[in-house]
Each structure stands twice: as structure tokens, then as C-alpha cells.
Amino acid sequence: MNIPFLGSRRKKHAEATLTAADPEGVAELLSECELLRTLAEREGIRLDDTPASLEALDQLLPRWRDDEENLPWLGNDAGLYLGTVIVRTVPGAVWKVWPGGQPVVRLASGREFDVVTAGQEWAANGVPELSQRYGEVAEV
């Protein structure tokens, strides 16, 4: 299974978890977001998987944009964190992994939301904000 959003150190565990169709394992794996959590901690932001933490991330000064090497990874983490907040707070939302390995959030309505792309757009441009994306999804 190709899982491009994960680094090689987590790939083996991810393959076992994702192929086992274990929703809790998938949620745990995708919620790690190590780079984003480290950045937030340095800035005094507690990522507690709530919509308020998305608002706090939106207020950060985007110093990471100067680091082109880490930018894609931070964008992935931001998207996975956004997905984590959605799955944990929006009734009926669950993780789904497309055949190519891309994680998305499936809402109770059946609509799928590409959180990784949303996170990459936020990391690169700051818009739309993570809290805005959450609001769009939570309203559906």
C-alpha cells in the first residue's frame, strides 16, 4: 500500500493499521501530526483536538514558510490535524483512505473532504484558515 503522506518510519505501522480496517487505529495514527504539534508547543498552543485549537493555529505567524523543506510536511500535519478535529467533533465523520493512500474525512452525508490538501493550502498561503474549513464542514 502506498502511503505518501507518511514518513518512512511510520509507513510499516501504517500499512498494518490501515489494512486491518481498524478505525481507532487509523484515527490514532493520523492524529500524530508530530511536526505541527512541536511547532504549536513552541508557540504555547495546546492542540487538544478542538475547534478552538484550530483558531489558535490560524493566529500563528507563518515563520515556517521560509523553510521550503518542511513546508509540505507541515501542510500534511495541518491537514491531518484538521481531519482529527473533524472526526472527533462532527457527528458521523470518519477517516477514509483512498486507494492511492490519501486520507480523507467522510462526513455522515457521504461527502468526502480532502483535509491534506486543505492543510497544505493553509501552510503555504494561510487561506482558507483551518477554522474556516472546519466551519464549512461542521455546518454540512
Solvent accessible surface area in square Angstrom, and as a share of the most:
residue,aa,sasa,rsa
1,M,111,0.50
2,N,96,0.49
3,I,0,0.00
4,P,74,0.46
5,F,8,0.03
6,L,5,0.02
7,G,20,0.19
8,S,100,0.64
9,R,167,0.61
10,R,30,0.11
11,K,68,0.29
12,K,169,0.72
13,H,107,0.48
14,A,0,0.00
15,E,60,0.27
16,A,65,0.51
17,T,13,0.07
18,L,18,0.09
19,T,90,0.52
20,A,69,0.54
21,A,85,0.66
22,D,60,0.31
23,P,104,0.66
24,E,145,0.65
25,G,13,0.12
26,V,14,0.08
27,A,18,0.14
28,E,119,0.54
29,L,3,0.01
30,L,0,0.00
31,S,13,0.08
32,E,70,0.31
33,C,1,0.01
34,E,91,0.41
35,L,56,0.28
36,L,0,0.00
37,R,69,0.25
38,T,64,0.37
39,L,21,0.11
40,A,0,0.00
41,E,137,0.61
42,R,172,0.63
43,E,76,0.34
44,G,72,0.69
45,I,30,0.15
46,R,186,0.68
47,L,21,0.10
48,D,56,0.29
49,D,24,0.12
50,T,46,0.27
51,P,44,0.28
52,A,67,0.52
53,S,4,0.03
54,L,0,0.00
55,E,96,0.43
56,A,34,0.27
57,L,0,0.00
58,D,21,0.11
59,Q,136,0.61
60,L,22,0.11
61,L,118,0.58
62,P,50,0.31
63,R,146,0.53
64,W,25,0.09
65,R,76,0.28
66,D,134,0.69
67,D,56,0.29
68,E,143,0.64
69,E,140,0.63
70,N,59,0.30
71,L,36,0.18
72,P,69,0.43
73,W,109,0.38
74,L,5,0.02
75,G,0,0.00
76,N,14,0.07
77,D,10,0.05
78,A,0,0.00
79,G,0,0.00
80,L,4,0.02
81,Y,0,0.00
82,L,0,0.00
83,G,0,0.00
84,T,2,0.01
85,V,0,0.00
86,I,0,0.00
87,V,32,0.19
88,R,119,0.43
89,T,55,0.32
90,V,17,0.10
91,P,120,0.75
92,G,48,0.46
93,A,7,0.06
94,V,76,0.44
95,W,28,0.10
96,K,68,0.29
97,V,38,0.22
98,W,87,0.31
99,P,136,0.85
100,G,49,0.47
101,G,1,0.01
102,Q,42,0.19
103,P,0,0.00
104,V,0,0.00
105,V,0,0.00
106,R,90,0.33
107,L,10,0.05
108,A,80,0.62
109,S,81,0.53
110,G,41,0.40
111,R,101,0.37
112,E,54,0.24
113,F,14,0.06
114,D,43,0.22
115,V,0,0.00
116,V,6,0.03
117,T,58,0.34
118,A,2,0.01
119,G,0,0.00
120,Q,71,0.32
121,E,58,0.26
122,W,6,0.02
123,A,1,0.00
124,A,45,0.35
125,N,94,0.48
126,G,17,0.16
127,V,99,0.57
128,P,34,0.21
129,E,66,0.30
130,L,0,0.00
131,S,27,0.18
132,Q,95,0.42
133,R,45,0.16
134,Y,29,0.11
135,G,25,0.24
136,E,76,0.34
137,V,1,0.00
138,A,42,0.33
139,E,151,0.68
140,V,100,0.58
